[in-house]
C-alpha cells in the first residue's frame, strides 16, 4: 500500500492541509488552481466581497458543468440509439424481416 502524502492547498485565502494518496495530488492541485482562478474572476467581474458567496458561485459553476455534461451525454446516447434503431429497421426491411 502506498504511503500517504501530506499537502496543503490554498483556496480563498485559507490553507487546507490534506492527507492523500500520491495519485490524487495532481488532480487536487489542478482543482484548487481552477477554483482560485474562477473565484478571482467572480470577484473582479461581480464585485463580490464575501468569500463564501464567491465559493458558492464557484461550486454552482462547477456542478452545473458536470450536470450539463451528463445531460449532453444522455442526449448523445439517445440519438445514437435512435439512429441504430432506424438502421436496424432499414436492414430488416431490405432482408424482408418483419
C-alpha positions, 0 to 999 in steps of 0.5 A: 500500500502506498504511503500517504502524502501530506499537502496543503492547498490554498483556496480563498485565502485559507490553507487546507492541509490534506492527507492523500494518496500520491495519485490524487495530488495532481488532480487536487492541485489542478482543482484548487488552481481552477477554483482560485482562478474562477473565484478571482474572476467572480470577484473582479467581474461581480464585485463580490466581497464575501468569500463564501458567496464567491465559493458558492458561485464557484461550486454552482459553476462547477456542478452545473458543468458536470450536470450539463455534461451528463445531460449532453451525454444522455442526449448523445446516447439517445440519438445514437440509439435512435439512429441504430434503431432506424438502421436496424429497421432499414436492414430488416426491411431490405432482408424482408424481416418483419 
